[in-house]
Amino acid sequence: MGLLSELKLAVPWGHIAAKAWGSAQGPPVLCLHGWLDNANSFDRLIPLLPQDFHYVAMDFGGHGLSSHYSPGLPYYHQNFVSEIRRVAAALKWNRFSLMGHSFGGTVGGMFSCIFPEMVDKLILLDASPFALDSNELEHLLTYRRRAIEHTLQVEASQKPSRVVSPAEMLQGFLKNNSHVGEECGELLLQRGATRVAAAGAQLRIHQQGAVCARHPEAAGPRPAHQVSLSWPLATRSHRALQGYCNVRRENDADREPLLFMLATLRSTLTERFQFVEVPGNHYVHMNEPHHVAGVISAFLQSSGPQPGCS
């Protein structure tokens, strides 16, 4: 399934970029990338999915080819939830499915809670549909204060952007993202970096990454690789066996938040919720998309629960 078109949707601060595949008359699926990734993260997965659907992968603000927020405005979760609503309005979608990886899954889950009447199915790729951080809940004001102070500190220490060669940029990216293969790293940088004079390249996401909404100390444990799915509202969760917790939080042995999330979703959604573990790491949907394509395809085409899923 080839790329149908590149989109540029107007918003008050500029535009939201997106790319579309499949039949524009097919059931719509909005794809949400992870933190500091971009719409290219779905390039390898979508061609393996049913071709009678209409897939749109958006770049969140400050990511990929989308406009940055104005200086001084932090990138909060709720901002991205609002962006989904703006994209749906621009595309004239009243109801659609969501597929989100990592941070994008959390944003998609938040949107589904706020606008449940708009969401048909929710697919989570190694993601939690809501933030799980008991420490932040117990010390909410302290963590919110630290988040604001951290944003100001990072802004004050900003250094001018540096132009580097594509090879140097790729090596730096892979060093900080060892679970992403070289070919997938190049794919993300195609949309996350901008060519400049002298054959160099410059990251577009340096400002966005500098104003992360949450203080590092406030970041709680996240689930390992998973896929979640559900019907109106249906959710399917795919967990990679060497997922987020295993790769990025090696010293974090607390699985209670993940178990709590699964128990909550199962008790709330009952047969509309599925949880599937697949081999791979946090970027299994890019590195080995065939491991998740089959279960996602079956879920998208289904009208009810499928056998063999927990």
Secondary structure, 3 states (H helix, E strand, C coil): CCEEEEEEEEECCEEEEEEEEECCCCCEEEEECCCCCCHHHHCCCHHHCCCCCEEEEECCCCCCCCCCCCCCCCECHHHHHHHHHHHHHHHCCCCEEEEEECHHHHHHHHHHHHCHHHEEEEEEECCCCCCCCHHHHHCHHHHHHHHHHHHHHHHHCCCCCCCECHHHHHHHHHHHCCCCCHHHHHHHHHHHEEECHHHCEEECCHHHHHCECCCHHHCCCCCCCEEEEECCCEEEEEEEEECHHHHHCCCCCCCHHHHHHHHHHHHHHHHHEEEEEEEEECCHHHHCCHHHHHHHHHHHHCCCCCCCCC
